[in-house]
Amino acid sequence: MKEIKGGGVDLFLSNGIFEELKERFHESSDINENIASYLGDKVDNMFREDKKFQRYIEIYSEIFGLKGFALLEAEGEVLIGNLDDGYWDGKRLKRVQGWIDKHDGEYTCLFLRVSEISRTGLESSKSLLFIPDEGVSKTAFSIFSPIHGSIDNYTIDFYQKEIEELRNLPLDELKVAVKERRYKEWLQMGGLEDESI
């Protein structure tokens, strides 16, 4: 695993991806700087792709007091046996969830550009997860939020409005308020009512 500190985005590159990028920028005087700039621009473009996602991430960052972004760029593969998403780091296959767990809470958002990963099953407790829907080549994506779970283009309006409304609550109260709202919605969908809420 090659780690490169970039301007606003810390990069975690599998050995294979790093070698590919080194080849691309082989004539450069500072290969690491060019790689950081190139991938930092990709993250910036994904981040700015949708203003609603951008706004959600900004509010979330304020609430949790987190800053910065990290990018895991690697060749992916499903780990046989437990069907976890994995990525190649040299000759070793590692769990994507293990990388998330290691960096959860260090950054506002963890960008996962790992081919072949699923957008379900990956979780964090503090950082947002930014997951391309179709591997590394598509621009469609979803976010996993520890507050709201999976957020996509169909649900971002609702969740952005909700986080805007609740942003002034202390974090613990915000989480409780969101859970109570989901419970009340669940009851209403089932035709039930709960007088305590």
SEROKOL-474214 format. One record per atom (N, C-alpha, C): residue number from 1; x, y, z; residue in three letters. Coordinates in steps of 0.2 Angstrom, whole numbers, always signed. Layout:
 resi     u     v     w resn
  NUM     X     Y     Z  ala
...
***
This chain:
 resi     u     v     w resn
    1    +4    -6    +0  met
    1    +0    +0    +0  met
    1    +4    +6    +0  met
    2    +3   +11    -5  lys
    2    +7   +17    -5  lys
    2    +2   +22    -3  lys
    3    +5   +26    +2  glu
    3    +1   +32    +5  glu
    3    +4   +38    +3  glu
    4    +0   +43    +0  ile
    4    +2   +49    -2  ile
    4    -2   +55    +1  ile
    5    +1   +59    +5  lys
    5    -3   +65    +7  lys
    5    -4   +70    +2  lys
    6   -10   +72    +0  gly
    6   -12   +76    -5  gly
    6   -15   +83    -2  gly
    7   -16   +87    -6  gly
    7   -20   +93    -4  gly
    7   -27   +92    -3  gly
    8   -29   +91    +3  gly
    8   -36   +89    +5  gly
    8   -38   +82    +5  gly
    9   -34   +78    +1  val
    9   -36   +71    +0  val
    9   -30   +67    +1  val
   10   -30   +62    +6  asp
   10   -25   +58    +8  asp
   10   -26   +51    +3  asp
   11   -21   +49    +0  leu
   11   -22   +44    -5  leu
   11   -19   +37    -2  leu
   12   -23   +32    -3  phe
   12   -21   +25    -1  phe
   12   -21   +21    -7  phe
   13   -16   +19   -10  leu
   13   -16   +16   -17  leu
   13   -13    +9   -16  leu
   14   -16    +4   -20  ser
   14   -13    -2   -20  ser
   14    -7    -2   -24  ser
   15    -3    -7   -23  asn
   15    +4    -7   -26  asn
   15    +3    -7   -34  asn
   16    -2   -11   -36  gly
   16    -4   -11   -44  gly
   16    -6    -4   -46  gly
   17   -11    -1   -43  ile
   17   -13    +6   -45  ile
   17    -7   +11   -45  ile
   18    -3   +10   -40  phe
   18    +3   +15   -39  phe
   18    +7   +14   -45  phe
   19    +9    +8   -47  glu
   19   +13    +6   -52  glu
   19   +10    +9   -59  glu
   20    +4    +8   -60  glu
   20    +1   +10   -66  glu
   20    +1   +18   -66  glu
   21    +0   +21   -61  leu
   21    +0   +29   -61  leu
   21    +8   +31   -62  leu
   22   +12   +28   -59  lys
   22   +19   +29   -59  lys
   22   +21   +29   -67  lys
   23   +19   +24   -70  glu
   23   +20   +23   -77  glu
   23   +17   +29   -81  glu
   24   +11   +31   -79  arg
   24    +8   +37   -83  arg
   24   +12   +43   -82  arg
   25   +15   +44   -76  phe
   25   +18   +51   -74  phe
   25   +26   +50   -74  phe
   26   +28   +45   -78  his
   26   +35   +43   -77  his
   26   +40   +49   -79  his
   27   +38   +54   -83  glu
   27   +42   +59   -85  glu
   27   +42   +65   -81  glu
   28   +38   +64   -76  ser
   28   +37   +70   -71  ser
   28   +43   +70   -66  ser
   29   +44   +76   -64  ser
   29   +50   +77   -59  ser
   29   +47   +75   -52  ser
   30   +41   +76   -50  asp
   30   +38   +73   -44  asp
   30   +32   +69   -45  asp
   31   +33   +63   -46  ile
   31   +28   +58   -47  ile
   31   +23   +58   -42  ile
   32   +24   +58   -36  asn
   32   +19   +58   -30  asn
   32   +15   +64   -31  asn
   33   +18   +70   -32  glu
   33   +14   +76   -32  glu
   33    +9   +76   -38  glu
   34   +11   +73   -44  asn
   34    +7   +73   -50  asn
   34    +1   +68   -48  asn
   35    +3   +62   -45  ile
   35    -2   +57   -44  ile
   35    -7   +60   -39  ile
   36    -5   +64   -34  ala
   36    -9   +67   -29  ala
   36   -14   +72   -32  ala
   37   -11   +76   -37  ser
   37   -15   +81   -40  ser
   37   -20   +77   -45  ser
   38   -18   +72   -48  tyr
   38   -23   +69   -53  tyr
   38   -29   +66   -49  tyr
   39   -27   +62   -44  leu
   39   -32   +58   -40  leu
   39   -36   +63   -36  leu
   40   -33   +68   -33  gly
   40   -37   +73   -30  gly
   40   -42   +77   -34  gly
   41   -40   +78   -40  asp
   41   -45   +81   -45  asp
   41   -51   +76   -46  asp
   42   -49   +70   -47  lys
   42   -55   +65   -48  lys
   42   -60   +65   -42  lys
   43   -57   +65   -36  val
   43   -61   +65   -29  val
   43   -65   +72   -29  val
   44   -62   +77   -31  asp
   44   -65   +84   -31  asp
   44   -71   +84   -36  asp
   45   -70   +81   -42  asn
   45   -75   +81   -47  asn
   45   -81   +77   -44  asn
   46   -79   +71   -41  met
   46   -85   +67   -38  met
   46   -89   +71   -33  met
   47   -85   +74   -29  phe
   47   -88   +78   -23  phe
   47   -92   +83   -26  phe
   48   -90   +87   -31  arg
   48   -94   +92   -33  arg
   48   -99   +90   -39  arg
   49  -100   +84   -40  glu
   49  -104   +82   -45  glu
   49  -111   +84   -44  glu
   50  -113   +83   -37  asp
   50  -120   +85   -35  asp
   50  -120   +89   -29  asp
   51  -123   +95   -30  lys
   51  -123  +100   -25  lys
   51  -126   +98   -18  lys
   52  -131   +93   -19  lys
   52  -135   +91   -13  lys
   52  -130   +86    -9  lys
   53  -127   +82   -12  phe
   53  -122   +78    -9  phe
   53  -117   +82    -6  phe
   54  -114   +87    -9  gln
   54  -109   +91    -7  gln
   54  -112   +95    +0  gln
   55  -118   +97    +0  arg
   55  -121  +101    +5  arg
   55  -121   +96   +11  arg
   56  -124   +90   +10  tyr
   56  -125   +85   +15  tyr
   56  -118   +84   +19  tyr
   57  -113   +83   +15  ile
   57  -106   +81   +17  ile
   57  -103   +87   +21  ile
   58  -105   +93   +19  glu
   58  -102   +99   +23  glu
   58  -106  +100   +30  glu
   59  -112   +98   +30  ile
   59  -116   +99   +36  ile
   59  -114   +93   +41  ile
   60  -113   +87   +38  tyr
   60  -111   +81   +42  tyr
   60  -104   +83   +45  tyr
   61  -100   +86   +41  ser
   61   -93   +87   +44  ser
   61   -93   +92   +50  ser
   62   -98   +97   +49  glu
   62   -99  +102   +55  glu
   62  -101   +98   +61  glu
   63  -106   +94   +60  ile
   63  -109   +90   +66  ile
   63  -104   +86   +69  ile
   64  -100   +82   +65  phe
   64   -96   +77   +68  phe
   64   -89   +80   +70  phe
   65   -87   +86   +67  gly
   65   -81   +89   +68  gly
   65   -75   +86   +65  gly
   66   -77   +83   +59  leu
   66   -72   +79   +55  leu
   66   -70   +84   +49  leu
   67   -64   +82   +47  lys
   67   -61   +86   +41  lys
   67   -57   +81   +37  lys
   68   -57   +83   +30  gly
   68   -53   +80   +26  gly
   68   -56   +74   +22  gly
   69   -52   +71   +17  phe
   69   -55   +66   +14  phe
   69   -49   +61   +13  phe
   70   -51   +54   +12  ala
   70   -46   +49   +11  ala
   70   -49   +45    +5  ala
   71   -44   +43    +0  leu
   71   -46   +39    -5  leu
   71   -43   +32    -5  leu
   72   -46   +27    -6  leu
   72   -44   +20    -7  leu
   72   -45   +18   -14  leu
   73   -39   +18   -18  glu
   73   -40   +16   -25  glu
   73   -36    +9   -26  glu
   74   -40    +4   -28  ala
   74   -37    -2   -28  ala
   74   -41    -7   -33  ala
   75   -38   -12   -34  glu
   75   -41   -18   -38  glu
   75   -45   -22   -33  glu
   76   -51   -23   -35  gly
   76   -55   -27   -30  gly
   76   -57   -34   -32  gly
   77   -59   -37   -27  glu
   77   -61   -44   -28  glu
   77   -65   -47   -22  glu
   78   -70   -51   -23  val
   78   -74   -54   -17  val
   78   -70   -59   -14  val
   79   -70   -58    -7  leu
   79   -66   -63    -3  leu
   79   -70   -70    -2  leu
   80   -68   -75    -5  ile
   80   -72   -81    -5  ile
   80   -72   -84    +2  ile
   81   -78   -87    +4  gly
   81   -78   -89   +11  gly
   81   -83   -85   +15  gly
   82   -82   -78   +15  asn
   82   -87   -74   +19  asn
   82   -90   -69   +14  asn
   83   -88   -69    +8  leu
   83   -91   -64    +3  leu
   83   -90   -57    +4  leu
   84   -85   -55    +8  asp
   84   -83   -48   +10  asp
   84   -80   -45    +4  asp
   85   -81   -39    +3  asp
   85   -77   -35    -2  asp
   85   -70   -35    +0  asp
   86   -66   -36    -5  gly
   86   -58   -36    -4  gly
   86   -55   -32    -9  gly
   87   -48   -30    -8  tyr
   87   -44   -27   -12  tyr
   87   -37   -30   -12  tyr
   88   -34   -29   -18  trp
   88   -27   -32   -18  trp
   88   -22   -26   -16  trp
   89   -18   -28   -11  asp
   89   -12   -24    -9  asp
   89    -6   -28   -10  asp
   90    -3   -27   -16  gly
   90    +3   -32   -18  gly
   90    +0   -39   -19  gly
   91    +3   -44   -15  lys
   91    +1   -50   -16  lys
   91    -5   -52   -11  lys
   92    -6   -48    -7  arg
   92   -11   -49    -2  arg
   92   -18   -47    -3  arg
   93   -23   -51    -2  leu
   93   -30   -48    -3  leu
   93   -33   -46    +4  leu
   94   -35   -40    +5  lys
   94   -37   -37   +11  lys
   94   -44   -35   +11  lys
   95   -47   -35   +17  arg
   95   -54   -33   +17  arg
   95   -55   -25   +17  arg
   96   -60   -23   +12  val
   96   -61   -16   +12  val
   96   -64   -14   +19  val
   97   -68   -17   +22  gln
   97   -71   -15   +28  gln
   97   -65   -14   +34  gln
   98   -60   -18   +33  gly
   98   -54   -17   +38  gly
   98   -51   -11   +36  gly
   99   -50    -8   +30  trp
   99   -47    -2   +29  trp
   99   -52    +4   +31  trp
  100   -59    +3   +30  ile
  100   -63    +8   +33  ile
  100   -63    +8   +41  ile
  101   -63    +3   +44  asp
  101   -62    +3   +51  asp
  101   -56    +6   +54  asp
  102   -50    +5   +50  lys
  102   -44    +8   +52  lys
  102   -44   +16   +52  lys
  103   -48   +18   +47  his
  103   -48   +26   +45  his
  103   -54   +29   +47  his
  104   -59   +26   +50  asp
  104   -66   +28   +52  asp
  104   -65   +34   +57  asp
  105   -67   +40   +56  gly
  105   -66   +45   +61  gly
  105   -60   +49   +60  gly
  106   -56   +47   +56  glu
  106   -50   +51   +54  glu
  106   -52   +57   +49  glu
  107   -57   +55   +45  tyr
  107   -59   +60   +39  tyr
  107   -66   +60   +39  tyr
  108   -68   +66   +36  thr
  108   -75   +67   +35  thr
  108   -78   +61   +30  thr
  109   -75   +60   +25  cys
  109   -77   +55   +20  cys
  109   -72   +51   +18  cys
  110   -73   +44   +17  leu
  110   -69   +39   +14  leu
  110   -71   +38    +7  leu
  111   -68   +39    +2  phe
  111   -69   +38    -5  phe
  111   -67   +31    -7  phe
  112   -71   +27    -9  leu
  112   -69   +20   -10  leu
  112   -69   +18   -18  leu
  113   -64   +19   -21  arg
  113   -63   +17   -28  arg
  113   -60   +11   -29  arg
  114   -64    +6   -28  val
  114   -61    -1   -28  val
  114   -66    -5   -33  val
  115   -63    -8   -38  ser
  115   -67   -11   -43  ser
  115   -70   -17   -40  ser
  116   -76   -19   -42  glu
  116   -80   -25   -40  glu
  116   -83   -24   -33  glu
  117   -83   -19   -30  ile
  117   -86   -19   -23  ile
  117   -93   -17   -24  ile
  118   -97   -20   -19  ser
  118  -104   -19   -18  ser
  118  -105   -12   -14  ser
  119  -111    -9   -16  arg
  119  -113    -3   -12  arg
  119  -116    -5    -5  arg
  120  -118   -11    -4  thr
  120  -121   -13    +2  thr
  120  -116   -17    +6  thr
  121  -117   -17   +13  gly
  121  -113   -21   +17  gly
  121  -107   -18   +20  gly
  122  -105   -12   +17  leu
  122  -100    -8   +20  leu
  122  -103    -3   +25  leu
  123  -100    -2   +31  glu
  123  -102    +3   +36  glu
  123   -96    +6   +39  glu
  124   -98   +12   +42  ser
  124   -94   +16   +46  ser
  124   -98   +18   +52  ser
  125   -94   +20   +58  ser
  125   -98   +23   +63  ser
  125   -97   +31   +64  ser
  126   -92   +33   +60  lys
  126   -91   +41   +61  lys
  126   -90   +44   +54  lys
  127   -86   +41   +50  ser
  127   -85   +44   +43  ser
  127   -90   +42   +38  ser
  128   -92   +47   +33  leu
  128   -96   +45   +28  leu
  128   -92   +40   +23  leu
  129   -95   +36   +19  leu
  129   -92   +32   +14  leu
  129   -95   +34    +8  leu
  130   -91   +36    +3  phe
  130   -93   +38    -4  phe
  130   -91   +32    -8  phe
  131   -96   +29   -11  ile
  131   -95   +22   -15  ile
  131   -98   +23   -22  ile
  132   -94   +22   -27  pro
  132   -96   +22   -34  pro
  132  -101   +16   -35  pro
  133  -107   +17   -38  asp
  133  -111   +12   -39  asp
  133  -109    +6   -44  asp
  134  -105    +8   -49  glu
  134  -103    +3   -54  glu
  134   -95    +2   -54  glu
  135   -92    +1   -48  gly
  135   -85    +1   -48  gly
  135   -82    +7   -49  gly
  136   -76    +8   -52  val
  136   -72   +14   -53  val
  136   -73   +18   -59  val
  137   -77   +15   -64  ser
  137   -77   +19   -70  ser
  137   -83   +23   -71  ser
  138   -88   +22   -66  lys
  138   -95   +26   -67  lys
  138   -95   +32   -63  lys
  139   -99   +37   -64  thr
  139   -99   +43   -60  thr
  139  -105   +42   -55  thr
  140  -110   +37   -56  ala
  140  -115   +36   -51  ala
  140  -112   +34   -45  ala
  141  -115   +36   -39  phe
  141  -112   +34   -33  phe
  141  -118   +35   -27  phe
  142  -116   +32   -22  ser
  142  -121   +33   -16  ser
  142  -116   +34   -10  ser
  143  -119   +37    -5  ile
  143  -115   +38    +2  ile
  143  -118   +34    +7  ile
  144  -114   +31   +11  phe
  144  -116   +28   +17  phe
  144  -115   +33   +23  phe
  145  -120   +34   +27  ser
  145  -120   +39   +32  ser
  145  -121   +35   +39  ser
  146  -117   +36   +44  pro
  146  -119   +33   +50  pro
  146  -126   +35   +53  pro
  147  -128   +41   +51  ile
  147  -134   +44   +54  ile
  147  -140   +41   +50  ile
  148  -140   +41   +43  his
  148  -145   +39   +39  his
  148  -145   +32   +35  his
  149  -139   +29   +35  gly
  149  -138   +23   +31  gly
  149  -136   +25   +24  gly
  150  -139   +21   +19  ser
  150  -137   +22   +12  ser
  150  -141   +28    +9  ser
  151  -138   +32    +6  ile
  151  -141   +38    +3  ile
  151  -139   +38    -4  ile
  152  -144   +39    -9  asp
  152  -143   +39   -16  asp
  152  -146   +45   -19  asp
  153  -146   +45   -26  asn
  153  -149   +51   -29  asn
  153  -157   +52   -28  asn
  154  -160   +46   -26  tyr
  154  -167   +46   -25  tyr
  154  -169   +49   -18  tyr
  155  -164   +48   -13  thr
  155  -166   +50    -6  thr
  155  -162   +56    -4  thr
  156  -157   +58    -7  ile
  156  -153   +64    -5  ile
  156  -157   +70    -3  ile
  157  -162   +72    -7  asp
  157  -166   +78    -5  asp
  157  -169   +77    +2  asp
  158  -172   +71    +3  phe
  158  -175   +70   +10  phe
  158  -170   +70   +15  phe
  159  -165   +67   +15  tyr
  159  -160   +67   +20  tyr
  159  -156   +73   +21  tyr
  160  -155   +77   +16  gln
  160  -152   +83   +16  gln
  160  -156   +88   +20  gln
  161  -163   +88   +19  lys
  161  -168   +92   +22  lys
  161  -168   +90   +30  lys
  162  -168   +84   +31  glu
  162  -168   +82   +38  glu
  162  -162   +84   +42  glu
  163  -156   +83   +39  ile
  163  -150   +85   +43  ile
  163  -149   +92   +43  ile
  164  -152   +96   +39  glu
  164  -152  +103   +39  glu
  164  -157  +105   +45  glu
  165  -162  +102   +46  glu
  165  -167  +103   +51  glu
  165  -164  +102   +58  glu
  166  -161   +96   +59  leu
  166  -158   +94   +65  leu
  166  -151   +96   +67  leu
  167  -148   +99   +63  arg
  167  -141  +101   +64  arg
  167  -139  +104   +70  arg
  168  -143  +108   +73  asn
  168  -142  +111   +79  asn
  168  -142  +107   +86  asn
  169  -145  +101   +85  leu
  169  -145   +96   +91  leu
  169  -138   +94   +92  leu
  170  -137   +92   +99  pro
  170  -131   +88  +100  pro
  170  -131   +81   +96  pro
  171  -126   +79   +95  leu
  171  -125   +73   +91  leu
  171  -129   +67   +93  leu
  172  -129   +66  +100  asp
  172  -133   +60  +102  asp
  172  -140   +61  +101  asp
  173  -143   +67  +103  glu
  173  -150   +69  +102  glu
  173  -152   +69   +94  glu
  174  -147   +71   +90  leu
  174  -149   +70   +83  leu
  174  -150   +63   +81  leu
  175  -146   +59   +83  lys
  175  -146   +52   +81  lys
  175  -153   +49   +84  lys
  176  -155   +51   +90  val
  176  -161   +48   +93  val
  176  -167   +51   +89  val
  177  -167   +57   +87  ala
  177  -172   +61   +83  ala
  177  -173   +57   +76  ala
  178  -167   +55   +73  val
  178  -168   +52   +67  val
  178  -171   +45   +68  val
  179  -169   +41   +73  lys
  179  -172   +35   +74  lys
  179  -179   +35   +76  lys
  180  -181   +40   +80  glu
  180  -188   +41   +81  glu
  180  -192   +43   +75  glu
  181  -190   +47   +71  arg
  181  -193   +48   +64  arg
  181  -194   +42   +60  arg
  182  -189   +38   +59  arg
  182  -189   +32   +55  arg
  182  -194   +27   +58  arg
  183  -195   +27   +65  tyr
  183  -199   +22   +69  tyr
  183  -206   +25   +67  tyr
  184  -208   +31   +68  lys
  184  -214   +34   +67  lys
  184  -216   +33   +59  lys
  185  -212   +34   +55  glu
  185  -213   +32   +48  glu
  185  -215   +25   +47  glu
  186  -211   +21   +50  trp
  186  -213   +13   +49  trp
  186  -220   +12   +52  trp
  187  -221   +15   +58  leu
  187  -228   +14   +60  leu
  187  -234   +16   +56  leu
  188  -232   +22   +53  gln
  188  -237   +25   +48  gln
  188  -238   +21   +42  gln
  189  -233   +18   +40  met
  189  -233   +14   +34  met
  189  -237    +8   +35  met
  190  -237    +5   +41  gly
  190  -240    -1   +43  gly
  190  -247    +0   +45  gly
  191  -249    +7   +45  gly
  191  -256    +9   +47  gly
  191  -257    +9   +55  gly
  192  -251    +9   +58  leu
  192  -251    +9   +66  leu
  192  -250   +16   +68  leu
  193  -251   +17   +74  glu
  193  -249   +23   +77  glu
  193  -247   +22   +84  glu
  194  -242   +26   +86  asp
  194  -239   +26   +93  asp
  194  -240   +32   +96  asp
  195  -244   +32  +102  glu
  195  -245   +38  +105  glu
  195  -239   +41  +109  glu
  196  -234   +37  +110  ser
  196  -228   +40  +114  ser
  196  -224   +44  +110  ser
  197  -225   +44  +103  ile
  197  -220   +49   +99  ile
  197  -224   +55   +97  ile
***
